[in-house]
Amino acid sequence: MSSIKTLLPVNYFSAPFCRPNSGIKTDHENLGEFLSGDRIINSPYVLKMNEDSYCEQTCVVDLGREENVVAKLRNERDNLSKADRNGIKLRRYIRDAYRINWLVDNLPPIAIIEGEDELDIIGSHGFPIGFKGDNSGSDHYIFNHVNIFIDYHQVDHKKNEYRVVKFVVILHSIKHEVEAGPRNEPATIKNPIESCNPDQAKRSHTDYSMAKKIGAQPASGLVLFTYDVFWQKSEVAFAHRWDVYLHQTKHDGARVHWHAIINSLLTVLTLFFVIATVLVRNLKKDFDTYNALRTEEDIEDAKEESGWKLVHGDVFRPPGGSLLLSVFVGTGVQLLLMSVLTIVGAFTGLVSLNHRGHLVMIQLFNYVLMGLASGYVSARLYKTFKGKSWQRCTILTALGFPGVFFSIFFFMDATAAFYGSSDAVPFTRILELIFFWTCLSIPLTFIGAYFGYQKDAIEFPVNTSPIPRQTPERPWYTRTWFAFIFAGVVPFSACFVELYFILLSVWADYYYHFFSILFLVWVILIISSIEVSILHTYNQLCSEYYHWWWSSFFIGGSVSFWFVLHSLFYFSKLHINVFATYVLYFGYTFLSALAIFLFTGAAGFLGTLWFNKKIYGSIKVD
């Protein structure tokens, strides 16, 4: 069960629900499902292919005395029975908006609440346990009856083979007056509705008119859980069975995504034209003037007019903290390649909703494999900076980001386990993650670093002077920290709509499937991050400030600052008061922001490096 209020999934059987007669069994899940928080277990509901059922009973649950009675005894725990405690727990789950997540043939249900005049479709992201009353009677009611509608498609040329293509549940709250029978025997219903009356010559499925006659079931007393099953043939092919789920809500309309894409493209094109007019025009003029000079006096006069050429002897001077910068760029390249390979794999069909957990598994595989790239980039960059601690650089690249990730992840996992959340990853699965890290990712990083150190250092078009040039004093509004705050607005504006949908998919269990659009947004994000980094660096160089290495990385990664602000705004709308939720939400937010900062920062750094090599390679320097 999951909740958009607590964001803390719990085991279905932690609530006082009916249990299967054969005992609780857990499905064999892959590592991706465990990391996604999916825990698939069997249920007491029995569905036989193409066999309708009417008012099948699962069990009778005692939820204790009425709410107002129990409320007076809340401070007297010794006076509360086990049934009273079960009722308290279930009512708390209802208040916290917990939803039950069922699966039939790996399909979630489209949940519908039937009213007097209309059907309220509440989506395919689980269905509520119950609802709160209007305080005229009981405060909490439970949905104790479900109509299960299953559409099936017959496999071509196979008479007795069928595939489930749609799964719908209609919820009802029915106050049965029951007398519990012997164990594993049906209860006696004293006030049966038509669908529950075995004496009816022709029974029909439960509907709102039947349930309305005897009222809703309070979340207290003896509660009988029942269900109907209705099978119907469908012409929908198995390959298209997810279509109805992916297009059922207004949030998932493709029109919204395409409007966002158009706005993003306009943003990037606007920035591109700014760069084209400001940079290209000025640079072309500088190139023509500078390369046409003949005398030393002319060159000195030109230098006083154009600041960026003055620092040609210092622009490629190795920065302070070159080891850490090399590690950051190498790790960022690893995350950059992992993200694009995962997105491409998703929209080309390598990832299917029919295979739960595969997206996380592909993401993990890509991260491990791209250890080759991170080792290579960090090693070659560190060699270019004339660094001497090569082993330390490689070790930090292999252990840095994964070490931070695992430390925070272990703390979040321990918190989830302490609160009894099903989101907690078992220790054996954590050992699998450690195996991927130590036995695959780290060796691949060292292999990549070996090849990086074997390559020649990156060559620059101008020589570095032996004596560093003194940098002029800069106004506060031109400093990196100030630019970091505002530079991220441009790339963030290009992706905030998709970010909203991604947050919905992570925290509200919405199905995200616009991976082709996400790929375009990813490209726009990277290009815009590079553009703002280049623009900031050019302004720095024009003001004769040549310490651009770190600033290009920070400006490229500045979108992460706005990601954090957006996540804080999203969190403020959730009305959460559980400590574990704070830990999980801000833990994952920090890790996501760190990853975004590293890979967009690496993109900005590498793009700026290419830009500087181009402009300084286009001038004549003795």
Secondary structure, 3 states (H helix, E strand, C coil): CEECCCCCCECHHHCCCCCCCCCCCECCCCHHHHHHCCCCECCCCCCCCCCCEEEEEEEEEECCCCHHHHHHCCCCHHHCCHHHHHHHHHHHHHHCCEEECCCECCECCEEEEECCCCEEEEECCCEECEEECCCCCCCEEECCEEEEEEEEEECCCCCCCEEEEEEEEEEECCCCCEECCCCCCCCEECCCCHHHCCCCCCCCCCCHHHHHHHCCCECCCEEEEEEEEEEEECCCCHHHCCHHHHCCCHHHCHHHHHHHHHHHHHHHHHHHHHHHHHHHHHHHHHHHHHHCCCCHHHHHHHHHHCHHHHCCCCCCCCCCCHHHHHHHHHHHHHHHHHHHHHHHHHHCCCCCCCCCCHHHHHHHHHHHHCHHHHHHHHHHHHHHCCCCCHHHHHHHHHHHHHHHHHHHHHHHHHHHHHCCECCCCCHHHHHHHHHHHHHHHHHHHHHHHHHHHHCCCCCCCCCCCCCCCCCCCCCHHHCHHHHHHHHCHHHHHCCHHHHHHHHHHHHCCCCCCCHHHHHHHHHHHHHHHHHHHHHHHHHHHHCCCCCCHHHHHHHHCCHHHHHHHHHHHHHHCCCCCCHHHHHHHHHHHHHHHHHHHHHHHHHHHHHHHHHHHHHHCCCCCC
